[in-house]
């Protein structure tokens, strides 16, 4: 058979294209993939991660990169590969070795870059061969100053070190060099954004071109730049990108996409790229609806303890089972710290919650009244129902109180003040050990945040205090919850200011405790509570978010449930709340029927009660402590 030269050439071309597609796996050719002319195809990695615990619709790395990816589709001669670099990202160096450029949009990128020597070496090789390097927002960041220089040497600028600055502002941008190719089709624009500023730039500034500046605190600061590196390559950065909604601005999409083109030496149209997207492209993933939350495996009931009350705010609920009936309490009043705040209580008769009644207040005499705080209900195996609470002007100066009930919470004894240096359980319930001993998790806030434990063998008449627990220099922790791992082996999990749930362990039934250490679970400086289930598993209710740098805490939504078989490795169970607002300070027990009973603050307006069947919970892994999406 005679082979036609044209057919042979076409066949060879098809084989080569197929082979290239197999080599690069997920790599996708943008706009037909192959460019006409002499220029080789440029291969760019778009490197992101899943959200890092910031509030919903912020730090949406993968969603933002998908928008950049789509904005580059009209470009000929460009291949893009969108990758998630969660965990070790072992395939990273090999992907970088086959790339001509990268876009870095992930969490604490300067630290991430240097933590893995092979990864850092691969980035340096990419730069040495003239590769393009582009970074966005927290991708240029690090908390530890030692990571600044390796990053600056590659990208030209960094938001790093303990003196780093950021601010949410409403500003109009400025363009010091509007003639730069990256700024084609981009004018000055108005934006509400969290910008990093006072960035650290390579020294000397040779080759650095400020692209966008914004006024912050009376001065003009560079927030986007381009850099012609000494190695012949190009780098660019933009410190915006905190709020996902800003990708709706064509200026944002054009800035990022054109920075990619400039960094790898591809031409930029004189009027700028079209960067067209649809409303669907801008979505980051919707919230679960109330109907979907109720239909999660293991969810039995979701209700309010009350819908109307004679006070505007409530907080810090607690729940117990007494005589086969549920009892819940919380503090309510004008607002937290107001002297009219008292302890309110409702009982469940098997069908409905009773109308809340005030069972304790902070009245001292005819002229003095203090606010009440953090009630804790507990039903010992024998004896009355206990209600611990605090009274005082503030958490630094409050004192512990105790009242008891012999009729399932209908009537209460005259409250009595606990001994000096004894506060009782500070937020979460005690556990009862052999011999009737109560071990109460407690903490103080008068000399920094420190946790300790209190033991009573006679239901609150006499006490022994243990602690404070070591490790306070690393963690400022309060409000521990106690879990039972095995005989004599206890685990306490704590709220902290450091963005992580901290733990301490005891191997002698709470007589001594290990120094505080970090767990894999985040914490936004908000209360948690846990319970050891009858089957030996541990269940924790908490906000799966973390603190925000420079702020007192972090978002108190979503509110989550996680389960562990060993108290160390946790799996996601379900979401109790995920809408904007505050859903916090949970309390949890397992009732006699095996169901899990949870109460928590609902927007500071109501107390929510949720019932779970722990046998029906479907558990999912949380790689690197991140809640599965």
KALIN-V176495 format. One record per residue. SS is DSSP state (alpha for helix, beta for strand, coil for the rest). PSI is psi in whole degrees, 0 to 359 (none if undefined). Layout:
BEGIN
ss = [SS/SS]
psi = [PSI/PSI]
END
This chain:
BEGIN
ss = [coil/coil/coil/coil/alpha/alpha/alpha/alpha/alpha/alpha/alpha/alpha/alpha/alpha/alpha/alpha/alpha/alpha/alpha/alpha/alpha/alpha/alpha/alpha/coil/coil/coil/beta/beta/beta/coil/coil/coil/coil/coil/coil/coil/coil/coil/coil/coil/beta/beta/beta/beta/beta/beta/beta/coil/coil/coil/coil/coil/coil/coil/coil/coil/beta/coil/coil/alpha/alpha/alpha/alpha/alpha/alpha/alpha/alpha/alpha/alpha/alpha/coil/coil/coil/coil/coil/coil/beta/beta/beta/beta/beta/beta/beta/coil/coil/coil/coil/coil/coil/coil/alpha/alpha/alpha/alpha/alpha/alpha/coil/coil/coil/beta/beta/beta/beta/beta/coil/coil/coil/alpha/alpha/alpha/alpha/alpha/alpha/alpha/coil/alpha/alpha/alpha/alpha/alpha/alpha/alpha/alpha/alpha/alpha/alpha/alpha/coil/coil/coil/beta/beta/beta/beta/beta/alpha/alpha/alpha/alpha/beta/beta/coil/coil/alpha/alpha/alpha/alpha/alpha/alpha/alpha/alpha/alpha/alpha/alpha/coil/beta/beta/beta/beta/coil/coil/coil/coil/beta/beta/beta/beta/beta/beta/beta/beta/coil/beta/coil/coil/coil/coil/coil/coil/alpha/alpha/alpha/coil/coil/coil/coil/coil/coil/beta/beta/beta/beta/beta/beta/beta/beta/coil/coil/beta/beta/coil/coil/coil/coil/coil/coil/beta/beta/beta/beta/beta/beta/beta/beta/beta/coil/coil/beta/beta/beta/beta/beta/beta/beta/beta/beta/beta/coil/coil/coil/coil/coil/beta/beta/beta/beta/beta/coil/coil/coil/coil/beta/alpha/alpha/alpha/alpha/alpha/coil/alpha/alpha/alpha/alpha/alpha/alpha/alpha/alpha/alpha/alpha/alpha/alpha/alpha/alpha/coil/coil/coil/coil/coil/coil/coil/coil/coil/coil/coil/coil/coil/coil/coil/alpha/alpha/alpha/alpha/coil/coil/coil/coil/coil/coil/coil/alpha/alpha/alpha/alpha/alpha/coil/coil/coil/coil/beta/beta/beta/beta/beta/beta/coil/coil/coil/coil/coil/coil/coil/coil/beta/beta/beta/beta/beta/beta/beta/beta/beta/beta/coil/coil/beta/beta/beta/beta/beta/beta/beta/beta/beta/coil/coil/coil/coil/coil/coil/coil/coil/beta/beta/beta/beta/beta/beta/beta/coil/coil/coil/coil/beta/coil/coil/coil/beta/beta/beta/beta/coil/coil/beta/coil/coil/coil/coil/coil/beta/coil/coil/beta/beta/beta/beta/beta/beta/beta/beta/coil/coil/coil/coil/coil/beta/beta/beta/beta/beta/beta/beta/coil/coil/coil/coil/coil/coil/coil/beta/beta/beta/beta/beta/beta/beta/coil/coil/coil/coil/coil/coil/coil/coil/coil/coil/beta/beta/coil/coil/coil/coil/coil/coil/coil/coil/coil/coil/coil/coil/coil/beta/beta/coil/alpha/alpha/alpha/coil/beta/beta/beta/beta/beta/beta/beta/coil/coil/coil/coil/coil/beta/beta/beta/beta/beta/beta/beta/coil/coil/coil/coil/coil/coil/coil/beta/beta/beta/beta/coil/coil/coil/coil/coil/coil/coil/coil/coil/beta/beta/beta/beta/beta/beta/beta/beta/beta/beta/coil/coil/beta/beta/beta/beta/beta/beta/beta/beta/coil/coil/coil/beta/beta/beta/beta/beta/beta/beta/coil/coil/coil/coil/coil/coil/coil/coil/coil/coil/beta/beta/beta/beta/beta/beta/coil/coil/coil/coil/coil/coil/beta/beta/beta/beta/coil/coil/coil/coil/coil/beta/beta/beta/beta/beta/coil/coil/coil/coil/coil/coil/coil/coil/coil/coil/coil/coil/coil/coil/coil/coil/beta/beta/beta/beta/beta/beta/coil/coil/coil/coil/coil/beta/beta/beta/beta/beta/beta/beta/beta/coil/coil/coil/coil/coil/beta/beta/beta/beta/beta/beta/beta/beta/coil/coil/coil/coil/beta/beta/beta/beta/beta/beta/beta/beta/coil/coil/coil/beta/beta/beta/beta/beta/beta/beta/beta/alpha/alpha/alpha/coil/coil/coil/beta/beta/coil/alpha/alpha/alpha/coil/coil/coil/coil]
psi = [139/131/129/130/318/318/320/317/319/319/316/318/319/319/315/317/318/318/317/319/321/322/317/6/253/350/133/135/126/130/72/358/308/129/149/156/195/345/133/160/134/136/122/132/129/105/119/186/170/162/148/20/354/166/156/139/17/153/44/80/305/321/321/319/328/325/318/318/312/326/337/358/327/353/129/148/26/129/136/146/116/118/148/126/42/151/212/335/60/332/357/306/320/322/319/324/339/12/157/350/164/155/125/114/87/189/126/58/326/321/314/321/316/346/333/112/322/323/312/319/322/320/321/322/320/317/319/331/16/20/156/138/120/137/146/134/234/348/339/13/160/146/327/127/341/344/357/307/312/327/315/323/337/314/347/333/159/146/86/164/167/344/14/152/145/157/141/123/156/111/166/128/160/149/99/330/74/345/350/139/326/332/12/129/8/119/185/143/158/139/145/114/154/107/141/139/176/46/154/120/160/143/133/172/16/124/347/126/114/129/314/135/151/148/124/127/40/2/158/127/141/126/354/140/163/145/123/106/156/334/2/350/181/142/155/154/156/122/355/185/9/309/122/330/338/347/350/341/127/330/321/310/319/319/311/312/318/333/322/311/314/320/330/9/21/149/150/126/148/328/4/159/152/327/48/133/165/163/325/326/332/355/146/2/122/165/158/137/160/323/318/324/317/335/3/144/130/344/124/313/149/113/170/142/326/161/340/143/157/21/154/333/153/165/164/61/164/154/145/165/125/120/31/3/146/143/133/148/163/171/143/148/202/310/164/138/348/143/345/2/124/180/124/153/147/149/148/127/11/342/318/158/142/165/131/143/150/125/351/147/179/24/128/320/194/337/354/129/137/158/155/156/153/72/150/115/142/132/106/167/323/147/182/164/130/140/106/147/174/150/140/168/328/167/340/336/2/169/162/145/157/132/156/158/136/4/47/27/10/315/151/147/167/125/146/149/137/161/162/139/9/123/346/182/127/328/316/157/156/173/152/122/181/147/6/3/132/129/114/127/129/175/164/157/12/333/64/176/122/144/152/180/151/135/137/133/356/37/42/8/315/153/156/132/138/124/188/159/141/168/10/342/332/324/133/105/146/175/59/155/139/132/150/115/319/184/125/352/113/153/129/129/143/150/143/168/356/12/6/146/130/158/154/147/151/136/11/38/36/8/331/157/147/160/152/141/158/146/182/355/138/164/128/29/55/155/153/169/149/169/142/119/162/333/5/350/159/135/132/136/128/166/118/63/173/173/156/129/129/358/164/325/208/185/140/39/135/169/127/163/129/155/144/146/344/3/4/316/116/146/145/134/300/173/127/321/147/3/162/145/185/123/105/179/58/157/141/139/167/121/173/335/4/354/154/126/125/136/154/164/130/98/23/10/329/172/124/140/128/139/131/148/106/338/339/1/135/120/146/144/151/82/129/29/15/133/132/143/none]
END
